[in-house]
Amino acid sequence: MAEQSWINAFPDMDRADLLAIRKTLDSAYRAFSRQYGDAIESFFSPLLSFLIWFEKLLLATPWWLVIMVVAALAYLASRSWKLVFGVVGAFLAIGYFGMWDNTMRTMSIIIVCTLLSIAIGVPIGIMMARSQRMQAVVTPILDVMQTMPAFVYLIPVVMLLGIGKIPGVIAVVIYAVPPVIRLTNLGIRLVDREVLEASTAFGASSWQRLFGVQLPLALPTIMAGINQTIMMALAMVVIASMIGVKGLGQPVLKSITNQYFTLGLFNGLAIVALAIIFDRVFQAYARRIQKHAGDAKDG
């Protein structure tokens, strides 16, 4: 009814014209998928191999060793024993309730997607900070990416690559990469101009100013962007499970379809635990970096 009312409001646009436009776009994308799908799949095959290897590594590693490594990283980032005990307790609870394997699968996806988002987002953010034209072009694209419903990302990647890990990774990266791009751009633009002028006066080149001054001073803001990217990637886990991405999202999806309350609750809490762990560790690390940058500036 809504579609009919909309068409009636524009009498010059015939229903046949609309259907023709839709069929043309659908046919063009199907033709593109048939022609280039195999080539694109081959392009992503190294990433798939790495993802499978990394997942098997986490699954094969003894649980106590994984907890020790994660706890050590949490302490190095935060210097907080309270946070370390919280991390250890959360992972012990995950193992006790039988969610260890799915948690490792989810961690492998999240870590790979975060690394890809950093590799893609930070250079784009740097280019946006150094070029007003680049910012004018990329900002509307980021607006669309952040407002588009998450389910929509699944349609083109599934049509192009089918179901599996790689389509899930692509959908997660597209959904999660905007924060790191925006905050990299913002962090570099917020660097004090007096500091840049001083570095220029000492003979620093453009690249030396970028890597020696701008990026180190912008690092706390960039870390905040990475933190938001991880949170958005975790939020996409359940949706990505619809196209075959194994992990904590699949039991949640199963609990929805079969009305298994406790299954969905426990796995949902495991996702929440991972989100809290990543959030607290990255926030603590960003605060330490900001404190050290402030001390260096005062000194």
LUMMI-573262 format. One record per residue (C-alpha): residue number from 1; residue in one letter; chain; x, y, z. Coordinates in steps of 0.001 Angstrom, whole numbers, plus 524288, in hexadecimal, padded with zeros to 5 digits. Layout:
BEGIN
 num residuo cadena  east north    up
 NUM       A      A     X     Y     Z
...
***
This chain:
BEGIN
 num residuo cadena  east north    up
   1       M      A 80000 80000 80000
   2       A      A 80AEA 8097E 80368
   3       E      A 811B8 806B8 7F682
   4       Q      A 804FD 808AD 7EF05
   5       S      A 80286 815BC 7F5E1
   6       W      A 81041 81A45 7F2CE
   7       I      A 80EC4 816CB 7E460
   8       N      A 801A1 81D8B 7E3AF
   9       A      A 807CD 829D5 7E930
  10       F      A 810B0 82A69 7DD3C
  11       P      A 8080F 827AB 7D171
  12       D      A 81311 82A61 7C7DA
  13       M      A 81A8B 81E9C 7CCC6
  14       D      A 813EC 81254 7C808
  15       R      A 81469 8057B 7CF7B
  16       A      A 81A54 7FEE8 7C388
  17       D      A 82583 808A9 7C3AD
  18       L      A 82866 805A6 7D1EC
  19       L      A 82840 7F716 7CF87
  20       A      A 83117 7F8E9 7C3C2
  21       I      A 83AED 80081 7CBDE
  22       R      A 83ADE 7F61A 7D682
  23       K      A 83C47 7EAFA 7CCCC
  24       T      A 84766 7F200 7C5E3
  25       L      A 84EE8 7F417 7D297
  26       D      A 84C77 7E61D 7D733
  27       S      A 850A7 7E085 7CA1B
  28       A      A 85CD9 7E8FB 7C9D9
  29       Y      A 860FB 7E478 7D763
  30       R      A 85E47 7D633 7D42D
  31       A      A 86658 7D778 7C7CA
  32       F      A 87145 7DDD1 7CF8B
  33       S      A 870A9 7D2BB 7D987
  34       R      A 8714E 7C83A 7CF0D
  35       Q      A 87C7D 7CECF 7C7D3
  36       Y      A 88514 7D333 7D308
  37       G      A 88094 7CAF0 7DE8F
  38       D      A 88B0C 7C084 7DCD5
  39       A      A 895C7 7CAB3 7DB5C
  40       I      A 89159 7D1E8 7E78E
  41       E      A 8907F 7C513 7EF00
  42       S      A 89E6C 7C1C3 7EACF
  43       F      A 8A2E4 7CF3C 7EF36
  44       F      A 89DB2 7CCB2 7FCE2
  45       S      A 8A2B6 7BEA4 7FDBE
  46       P      A 8AF44 7C283 80530
  47       L      A 8A6E5 7C990 80F2E
  48       L      A 89E3F 7BD89 81085
  49       S      A 8AA32 7B4E4 81270
  50       F      A 8AF86 7BDFA 81CE6
  51       L      A 8A262 7BEB7 823B7
  52       I      A 8A0FC 7AFE2 823F2
  53       W      A 8AEF2 7AE5C 828F2
  54       F      A 8ACFD 7B892 83397
  55       E      A 8A031 7B27C 83801
  56       K      A 8A673 7A4F7 838B5
  57       L      A 8B1CC 7AAD0 8405C
  58       L      A 8A8D0 7B08C 84AA9
  59       L      A 8A0E5 7A3FC 84B80
  60       A      A 8AD0C 79B83 84CBE
  61       T      A 8B3AB 7A41E 856EF
  62       P      A 8B169 79F5F 864F0
  63       W      A 8A744 7A76C 86C12
  64       W      A 8B084 7AB0C 87714
  65       L      A 8BA8E 7B049 86D6A
  66       V      A 8B05B 7B8A6 8668D
  67       I      A 8AC04 7BE48 87391
  68       M      A 8BA23 7C107 87773
  69       V      A 8BCEA 7C81F 86AAA
  70       V      A 8B069 7D02F 86B5F
  71       A      A 8B2E9 7D378 879AC
  72       A      A 8C0EC 7D792 87693
  73       L      A 8BC3F 7E052 86B80
  74       A      A 8B1E2 7E633 87472
  75       Y      A 8BC2C 7E93F 87EBE
  76       L      A 8C5C2 7EF0C 874FD
  77       A      A 8BB02 7F7C5 86FA0
  78       S      A 8B504 7FC14 87C83
  79       R      A 8BEB0 7F93A 88795
  80       S      A 8B28F 7F5A3 88F5E
  81       W      A 8B1CC 7E8DD 896ED
  82       K      A 8A345 7EB08 8990F
  83       L      A 8A119 7EAC2 88A59
  84       V      A 8A9C3 7DEBE 88901
  85       F      A 8A1E5 7D741 89330
  86       G      A 8955F 7DB64 88C4B
  87       V      A 89A7B 7D658 87F42
  88       V      A 89EB7 7C961 8852B
  89       G      A 891B6 7C7B9 88C19
  90       A      A 88A01 7CA8B 87FBB
  91       F      A 89198 7C090 877A3
  92       L      A 89093 7B650 8825B
  93       A      A 881D5 7B853 882AB
  94       I      A 8812F 7B728 873CE
  95       G      A 8887F 7AA39 87478
  96       Y      A 88064 7A52A 87FDB
  97       F      A 8739C 7A73E 87875
  98       G      A 878BA 7A02D 86C5F
  99       M      A 87A60 7ABD7 86346
 100       W      A 8891E 7AB77 861B3
 101       D      A 889EA 7A6BC 85399
 102       N      A 87FC2 7B055 84EA2
 103       T      A 88678 7BB4A 85619
 104       M      A 89373 7B810 84F90
 105       R      A 88CCC 7B7FF 84239
 106       T      A 886AC 7C52F 8451F
 107       M      A 893A9 7CAA6 849EC
 108       S      A 89A7C 7C63E 83D8A
 109       I      A 89054 7CD27 8351E
 110       I      A 8909E 7D986 83D6D
 111       I      A 89F7F 7DA56 83DB3
 112       V      A 8A0C0 7D85E 82EFB
 113       C      A 895DD 7E21D 82C26
 114       T      A 89C08 7EC0E 83559
 115       L      A 8A95D 7EAA7 82EF6
 116       L      A 8A333 7EC44 82182
 117       S      A 89B87 7F822 82626
 118       I      A 8A802 7FE54 82B73
 119       A      A 8AF75 7FB57 81EEA
 120       I      A 8A492 80173 816C9
 121       G      A 89FBA 80C1D 81FE6
 122       V      A 8AC27 81289 824D5
 123       P      A 8B1C9 815A8 8173D
 124       I      A 8A493 81AEC 812BE
 125       G      A 8A39E 8232D 81F15
 126       I      A 8B147 8287A 81CB0
 127       M      A 8ADC2 82C13 80EAA
 128       M      A 8A153 832C2 8137D
 129       A      A 8A91B 83AAA 81D5C
 130       R      A 8B2C8 83F04 812EB
 131       S      A 8A8D6 84244 80850
 132       Q      A 89C1E 849E3 8094F
 133       R      A 897C9 8442A 7FC53
 134       M      A 899F1 8365F 80148
 135       Q      A 89215 83974 80D7B
 136       A      A 88701 83F11 80557
 137       V      A 8868C 8328E 7FD36
 138       V      A 887EF 82887 80831
 139       T      A 87F1E 82EBD 8128F
 140       P      A 87235 82C4A 80B39
 141       I      A 87683 81E38 808A2
 142       L      A 878F8 81C54 8172D
 143       D      A 86BAC 82247 81A37
 144       V      A 8652F 8183B 8115B
 145       M      A 86D34 80D0B 8171D
 146       Q      A 8697B 810B8 8250A
 147       T      A 85AFB 812B8 82261
 148       M      A 858BA 80715 81965
 149       P      A 851D7 7FBC6 8207F
 150       A      A 85B82 7F106 82397
 151       F      A 85382 7E694 81C8A
 152       V      A 854F7 7EDED 80FAF
 153       Y      A 863A7 7EB63 80FAA
 154       L      A 860FE 7DCD9 80ECE
 155       I      A 85983 7DD89 801EB
 156       P      A 86466 7E154 7F852
 157       V      A 86F2E 7D93B 7FEC1
 158       V      A 866C0 7CCF4 7FF2F
 159       M      A 862AE 7CEC7 7F102
 160       L      A 870E4 7D09C 7ED3E
 161       L      A 877F3 7C6A4 7F5D9
 162       G      A 86D66 7BDED 7FB99
 163       I      A 86D3A 7BA9F 80A09
 164       G      A 87934 7B865 8127A
 165       K      A 883F1 7BF4A 819DD
 166       I      A 88880 7C8EA 80F7F
 167       P      A 87B15 7CEED 80CCE
 168       G      A 8796C 7D028 81B7F
 169       V      A 8869E 7D6C9 81D0C
 170       I      A 883B6 7E043 811EB
 171       A      A 87670 7E3C5 817AE
 172       V      A 87C3F 7E5AE 8254A
 173       V      A 8876B 7EE30 82039
 174       I      A 87E35 7F6C9 81844
 175       Y      A 8758A 7F86B 8242B
 176       A      A 88096 7FABE 82DE9
 177       V      A 88ADE 802BD 82692
 178       P      A 884A1 8107E 826C8
 179       P      A 88831 813E8 83502
 180       V      A 896BB 81196 83321
 181       I      A 89688 819BF 826A3
 182       R      A 88F44 824FF 82CFF
 183       L      A 89748 8254B 83975
 184       T      A 8A44C 8240E 8325B
 185       N      A 8A079 82FE3 82A58
 186       L      A 89BD4 83716 83677
 187       G      A 8A7CA 833AC 83E98
 188       I      A 8B15A 83897 8345F
 189       R      A 8A99A 8451B 8322D
 190       L      A 8A985 847DC 840DE
 191       V      A 8B867 847CD 841F3
 192       D      A 8BCFE 8551B 846A5
 193       R      A 8C18F 85DA2 83B55
 194       E      A 8CC52 86367 843C3
 195       V      A 8D235 855D6 84544
 196       L      A 8D1BD 853E2 8367B
 197       E      A 8D7F2 86137 8342B
 198       A      A 8E2B7 85DF5 83DD9
 199       S      A 8E594 85112 836FD
 200       T      A 8E5EB 85821 829EA
 201       A      A 8EF4D 8622C 82F87
 202       F      A 8F871 8570E 8335D
 203       G      A 8F88E 85273 82536
 204       A      A 8EEFE 84710 825F7
 205       S      A 8E964 84288 8190D
 206       S      A 8DAF0 84007 816BF
 207       W      A 8DC75 83156 8195F
 208       Q      A 8E4D4 833E9 82566
 209       R      A 8DA54 83CF4 82AD5
 210       L      A 8D00A 83293 8282B
 211       F      A 8D6F5 826EA 82E5A
 212       G      A 8DED7 82E46 83887
 213       V      A 8D507 83852 83D49
 214       Q      A 8C716 83709 83847
 215       L      A 8C4BF 8286F 8399D
 216       P      A 8CAE5 82742 84741
 217       L      A 8C2E9 832C8 84C4B
 218       A      A 8B699 82DCD 84595
 219       L      A 8B86B 81FEC 84AA9
 220       P      A 8AEF0 82111 8563C
 221       T      A 8A423 82583 84CF4
 222       I      A 8A79F 81AD4 8432F
 223       M      A 8A71D 810C9 84E29
 224       A      A 89969 81588 85181
 225       G      A 895B2 8132F 84354
 226       I      A 89B67 80573 843B6
 227       N      A 893C3 802DF 85021
 228       Q      A 8870E 806FA 8499E
 229       T      A 88A68 7FE9B 83DCE
 230       I      A 88BEA 7F2A1 84686
 231       M      A 87EE9 7F579 84D1C
 232       M      A 87803 7F692 83FF6
 233       A      A 87E81 7EA18 83B20
 234       L      A 87987 7E2D3 8470F
 235       A      A 86BF6 7E866 844C1
 236       M      A 86C7C 7E2B3 836FA
 237       V      A 86FDC 7D4EE 83BAE
 238       V      A 861D2 7D03C 83CEF
 239       I      A 85DF7 7D5E8 82FBB
 240       A      A 869F8 7D005 8291F
 241       S      A 86633 7C2B6 82E9C
 242       M      A 85AB2 7C2E9 82525
 243       I      A 86436 7C0DD 819D7
 244       G      A 86C12 7B5E6 81FEA
 245       V      A 875D8 7BCCF 828CB
 246       K      A 87804 7B399 83438
 247       G      A 8795D 7B8BE 841F9
 248       L      A 870FA 7BDE0 84CF5
 249       G      A 86734 7C36E 8435B
 250       Q      A 86271 7B649 83E57
 251       P      A 85D53 7B15B 84B8A
 252       V      A 85682 7BE75 84D5F
 253       L      A 85031 7BD14 83FF9
 254       K      A 84C7E 7AF07 84334
 255       S      A 84665 7B34B 85001
 256       I      A 83E1F 7BD42 848CB
 257       T      A 838F7 7B36F 83EE6
 258       N      A 836C0 7A8A3 848EB
 259       Q      A 83366 7B0EF 854E3
 260       Y      A 83EC5 7ABF0 85D28
 261       F      A 83F48 7B69E 8676F
 262       T      A 84B35 7B268 86F4B
 263       L      A 8533F 7AF35 86328
 264       G      A 8512C 7BCD9 85DB6
 265       L      A 8531A 7C33F 86AF8
 266       F      A 86017 7BCAC 86E0F
 267       N      A 865E1 7BED8 86091
 268       G      A 860F3 7CCD0 86080
 269       L      A 86783 7CF0C 86D9E
 270       A      A 87419 7C951 8680D
 271       I      A 87396 7D36F 85D13
 272       V      A 87138 7DDFC 8673C
 273       A      A 87CD9 7D8FA 86F27
 274       L      A 885BE 7D9D2 8633B
 275       A      A 880CF 7E77D 8604A
 276       I      A 88356 7EC08 86E3D
 277       I      A 890F6 7E5F0 86E5A
 278       F      A 894F6 7EC59 8618B
 279       D      A 88EE3 7F943 86597
 280       R      A 89576 7F9FC 872E6
 281       V      A 8A2C2 7F5C2 86DD8
 282       F      A 8A2D6 7FF6F 8628D
 283       Q      A 89DA1 80A81 86AF4
 284       A      A 8A82A 80815 87521
 285       Y      A 8B2B2 807B1 86AA7
 286       A      A 8AD9F 81447 8646C
 287       R      A 8ADDB 81B1F 871B4
 288       R      A 8BBE2 816DE 873E7
 289       I      A 8BFFC 81BCF 86688
 290       Q      A 8B90E 828BA 868D1
 291       K      A 8BF7C 82A40 87617
 292       H      A 8CCFF 82783 870A0
 293       A      A 8CA98 830EF 86559
 294       G      A 8C673 83B6F 86F0E
 295       D      A 8D261 83919 877A3
 296       A      A 8DB53 839D6 86BC4
 297       K      A 8D502 84678 8675C
 298       D      A 8D63E 84C84 874F0
 299       G      A 8E45B 847FF 875AF
***
